[in-house]
Structures are given as structure tokens and as C-alpha cells.
Amino acid sequence: MVSDLSSKSKQHVSDKEKPLLKRAKKEVKILLGLKKPRLPYQAERVEGTDKRWKMILTNIRSGDRNLLDLGCNLGLLARRAADAGILTLGVDVDASLIRKARSRHRHIHNLSFMCLELNPETIKDLPEFDIILCLSVHHYWARNYGLEKSWEMMSTLLAKTRSRLFFEPASIRKKYWDNAPKIVDLDRQSIINYNMARLTTLANNGETVHHLGETPCLGRESFRLLFVVERR
């Protein structure tokens, strides 16, 4: 069955369809018991999640009272924000992850989760937050809506940010599918130069942009870089 699917995939498959076909083949193998399902992203990237939170917490102001975590996954970063006394909303497009996050953190009163798909239109409906985390999300927007549209969404997000916008892009071009930016895979300086330039272009109301550091990631993508755009 898997081999049949593989042979058929070679016939008349566009570049845009290839990642979807690859995912379908993976799901078939899981159903047949030929492949183990992957753990949720945050469950695999434990060390990276710990280090990201330490950098974020260091750059939060004492007056920051609420936080939006986009692509919250299992809600581990959102939980840490809530534990720090910040009213927190975690958002993810994956309903199964939102169910897991709600179950795992159900006793935390200043923490909520919502299933929501953000696109160039729905992102405009978000309310303002003191802090917004946009970590490991931007490359999905680039995949679905194109690179320039993804940066328009970042511009909208910055307009919704009252204090700090934390941003973590992918470090390899493959993550963007056919809409990759002009970076060299795992070349820190090219990734810093590209993202600092794009974020600085968005910062036209007196915001400042900083590269905070790097944290370990997964597999071939051995690290990701963390940036912050801060309002004065």
C-alpha cells in the first residue's frame, strides 16, 4: 500500500503538493505500524524551551501584565508566563494540541487556550497584548501565504504589541518550502542579517530590535535564533 502510494506520487505532483503527499505517506506508515508518531514539538525540544523562556523572562518589563503565545503547542511557555503572574492566552491551529494543553494546565486560573488559524485577514482581529510570542510560527505563514504576506502579518502583529514582540524564525530554507528567504542554512550571520533587516523595516514607531541569542532545536536544524522588538 505504501509502495503503491509512493509510485503514484511520482506522477503529476506539483511542488506545492509534494509536502502534503509526504505527510500523507507518513500518516499511512503510522497507521500500518511501520513508523512511530512524533512527539509534540515542545515535548521533543525541552532544552530549547527552557532556554527560550529564560531569555524571554529576562526581557519582560515589570509592568507587562498579559501575553499572547502564538503556536503555543503543549502550552509549556504559556504556562511559565502564567506562573510568573502574567495573564496568558495560548493559541494554536491544532485542535488536538489545544485539548492537551487545556488538560495539562487546567488548574491554572490565569491561563487560557484557544484553537485559531491565523491568516492575513484573521490576524487583524487580534486584540492588543503587552507581550506577544511568535516562535516557530513565521515559516508556516510563509509556506501558506508567501514570504511577503508573512511579513505583512508580522507588521500587523507588531501593531498589536504594546511592549515586547519575541520572534524566532527557522534556520534552514527547507522549513519555508518554496517561499524561503535569502538565508544560508545554519549560517548564523546570514540569518541574523536577514531577520534584523526585516524586523527593523517594520519598526517604524520608535521600536528597537535586538538579537537575544540562540537555543538548541531538533534534527538537522541544530539551533534557532531569538529576536525581540521592543517599544520604548
C-alpha positions as CSV (number, residue, x, y, z in Angstrom):
1,M,0.0,0.0,0.0
2,V,2.8,2.4,0.9
3,S,4.8,1.5,-2.2
4,D,1.7,2.0,-4.4
5,L,1.3,5.4,-2.8
6,S,4.9,6.2,-3.4
7,S,4.8,5.2,-7.1
8,K,1.7,7.2,-7.7
9,S,3.2,10.2,-6.0
10,K,5.8,10.5,-8.8
11,Q,3.0,11.1,-11.4
12,H,1.9,14.7,-12.0
13,V,2.7,16.0,-8.5
14,S,3.3,19.8,-8.2
15,D,5.9,21.3,-5.9
16,K,3.2,22.6,-3.7
17,E,1.6,19.2,-3.4
18,K,4.8,17.3,-2.5
19,P,4.9,18.3,1.2
20,L,1.2,17.3,1.6
21,L,1.9,14.0,-0.1
22,K,4.9,13.4,2.1
23,R,2.8,14.0,5.2
24,A,0.1,11.6,3.9
25,K,2.6,8.9,3.3
26,K,4.0,9.3,6.8
27,E,0.5,9.1,8.3
28,V,-0.2,5.9,6.3
29,K,3.1,4.3,7.7
30,I,2.0,5.3,11.3
31,L,-1.4,3.7,10.7
32,L,0.3,0.5,9.5
33,G,2.6,0.4,12.4
34,L,5.7,1.0,10.2
35,K,6.6,4.3,11.8
36,K,6.2,5.7,15.3
37,P,4.3,9.1,15.6
38,R,6.4,12.0,16.6
39,L,6.0,13.6,19.9
40,P,4.6,17.2,20.0
41,Y,7.2,19.8,19.2
42,Q,7.6,21.1,22.8
43,A,7.9,17.6,24.2
44,E,10.9,17.0,21.9
45,R,12.5,20.4,22.3
46,V,12.7,20.5,26.1
47,E,16.1,22.1,26.4
48,G,15.3,24.7,23.8
49,T,12.0,25.6,25.5
50,D,13.8,26.1,28.9
51,K,16.4,28.4,27.4
52,R,13.9,30.4,25.3
53,W,11.9,31.1,28.5
54,K,14.9,32.3,30.4
55,M,15.8,34.7,27.6
56,I,12.2,35.9,27.4
57,L,11.8,36.3,31.1
58,T,14.9,38.4,31.3
59,N,13.5,40.8,28.7
60,I,10.0,41.3,30.2
61,R,9.2,44.5,32.0
62,S,7.7,44.6,35.5
63,G,4.6,46.4,34.1
64,D,3.8,43.7,31.4
65,R,0.6,42.1,32.5
66,N,-0.7,40.0,29.6
67,L,0.9,37.7,27.0
68,L,-0.2,36.0,23.8
69,D,1.6,32.9,22.8
70,L,1.1,32.1,19.0
71,G,1.6,28.5,18.1
72,C,1.5,27.5,21.8
73,N,1.8,23.8,21.1
74,L,1.5,22.0,24.5
75,G,1.4,25.4,26.3
76,L,4.7,24.9,28.2
77,L,5.9,28.5,27.6
78,A,2.4,29.9,28.2
79,R,2.3,28.0,31.5
80,R,5.6,29.6,32.6
81,A,4.3,33.0,31.7
82,A,1.2,32.3,33.8
83,D,3.3,31.0,36.7
84,A,5.2,34.4,36.5
85,G,1.9,36.1,37.2
86,I,1.1,37.2,33.7
87,L,-2.4,36.7,32.3
88,T,-1.7,34.4,29.3
89,L,-3.6,33.2,26.2
90,G,-2.1,30.4,24.1
91,V,-3.3,30.0,20.5
92,D,-2.6,27.1,18.1
93,V,-4.2,25.9,14.9
94,D,-4.0,22.2,16.0
95,A,-7.1,21.4,18.0
96,S,-5.6,18.2,19.4
97,L,-2.7,20.2,20.9
98,I,-5.1,22.7,22.4
99,R,-7.0,19.9,24.1
100,K,-3.7,18.5,25.5
101,A,-2.7,22.0,26.7
102,R,-6.0,22.6,28.4
103,S,-5.9,19.2,30.1
104,R,-2.3,19.6,31.2
105,H,-2.7,23.1,32.7
106,R,-6.4,23.0,33.7
107,H,-5.8,24.2,37.2
108,I,-4.0,27.4,36.3
109,H,-6.5,30.2,36.6
110,N,-4.7,33.0,34.7
111,L,-4.1,30.8,31.6
112,S,-6.4,30.0,28.7
113,F,-6.1,28.3,25.3
114,M,-7.9,28.8,22.0
115,C,-7.8,27.0,18.7
116,L,-7.4,29.6,16.0
117,E,-6.0,29.6,12.5
118,L,-4.3,32.9,11.7
119,N,-4.1,34.2,8.2
120,P,-3.6,37.7,6.7
121,E,-7.2,38.6,7.5
122,T,-7.9,37.0,10.8
123,I,-4.7,38.3,12.4
124,K,-6.2,41.8,12.1
125,D,-8.9,40.8,14.6
126,L,-6.5,40.0,17.4
127,P,-6.6,42.4,20.4
128,E,-3.6,44.2,21.7
129,F,-1.2,42.4,24.2
130,D,1.7,43.7,26.2
131,I,3.8,40.7,25.1
132,I,3.4,38.6,22.0
133,L,5.4,35.4,21.4
134,C,5.8,34.5,17.7
135,L,8.1,31.5,18.0
136,S,8.4,28.8,15.3
137,V,5.4,30.2,13.5
138,H,6.5,32.6,10.8
139,H,7.8,30.0,8.4
140,Y,4.3,28.3,8.3
141,W,2.8,31.7,7.3
142,A,5.5,32.0,4.5
143,R,4.5,28.5,3.3
144,N,0.8,29.2,3.2
145,Y,0.6,32.8,2.1
146,G,4.0,33.7,0.6
147,L,7.1,35.4,2.2
148,E,5.9,39.0,1.7
149,K,2.4,38.2,3.1
150,S,4.1,36.6,6.1
151,W,6.0,39.8,6.8
152,E,2.8,41.8,6.4
153,M,1.3,39.6,9.1
154,M,4.3,40.3,11.3
155,S,3.7,44.0,10.8
156,T,0.1,43.6,11.9
157,L,1.3,41.6,14.9
158,L,3.8,44.4,15.9
159,A,0.9,46.9,15.7
160,K,-0.9,44.7,18.3
161,T,2.1,44.7,20.6
162,R,2.3,47.2,23.4
163,S,5.7,46.3,24.9
164,R,7.6,43.3,23.5
165,L,7.3,41.1,20.4
166,F,9.5,38.0,20.6
167,F,10.3,36.3,17.3
168,E,12.0,33.0,16.4
169,P,12.5,32.2,12.7
170,A,13.5,28.9,11.1
171,S,17.3,28.4,10.5
172,I,17.0,26.3,7.3
173,R,15.4,27.1,4.0
174,K,13.6,23.8,3.8
175,K,11.2,24.9,6.6
176,Y,9.8,27.6,4.3
177,W,9.1,25.1,1.4
178,D,9.1,27.1,-1.9
179,N,9.0,30.6,-0.1
180,A,12.4,30.6,1.6
181,P,14.1,33.9,2.4
182,K,17.7,34.7,1.3
183,I,19.5,32.9,4.1
184,V,22.2,30.3,4.1
185,D,21.2,27.2,6.0
186,L,22.5,27.3,9.6
187,D,24.7,30.3,8.9
188,R,24.1,32.5,11.9
189,Q,25.3,35.7,10.4
190,S,23.1,35.4,7.3
191,I,20.0,34.6,9.5
192,I,20.7,37.5,11.8
193,N,21.3,39.9,9.0
194,Y,18.1,39.0,7.1
195,N,15.8,39.0,10.1
196,M,17.3,42.1,11.7
197,A,16.8,43.9,8.4
198,R,13.2,42.8,8.0
199,L,12.2,43.5,11.6
200,T,13.9,46.9,11.6
201,T,11.9,47.8,8.5
202,L,8.7,47.0,10.5
203,A,9.9,49.1,13.5
204,N,8.8,52.5,12.3
205,N,7.3,53.8,15.5
206,G,10.4,54.1,17.6
207,E,10.8,50.4,18.4
208,T,14.2,48.8,18.7
209,V,15.2,45.4,17.5
210,H,17.7,43.0,19.3
211,H,19.1,39.6,18.6
212,L,18.9,37.9,22.0
213,G,20.8,34.6,21.3
214,E,20.2,31.1,20.2
215,T,18.7,27.9,21.6
216,P,19.0,24.2,20.6
217,C,16.5,22.9,18.1
218,L,15.9,19.5,16.5
219,G,17.5,17.2,14.0
220,R,19.3,18.9,11.2
221,E,18.1,22.3,12.4
222,S,20.5,22.3,15.3
223,F,19.7,25.8,16.6
224,R,17.2,28.7,16.2
225,L,17.8,32.4,17.0
226,L,15.6,34.6,19.1
227,F,14.9,38.2,18.5
228,V,12.9,40.9,20.3
229,V,11.2,44.1,19.0
230,E,10.6,46.4,22.0
231,R,8.7,49.6,22.3
232,R,10.2,52.4,24.4
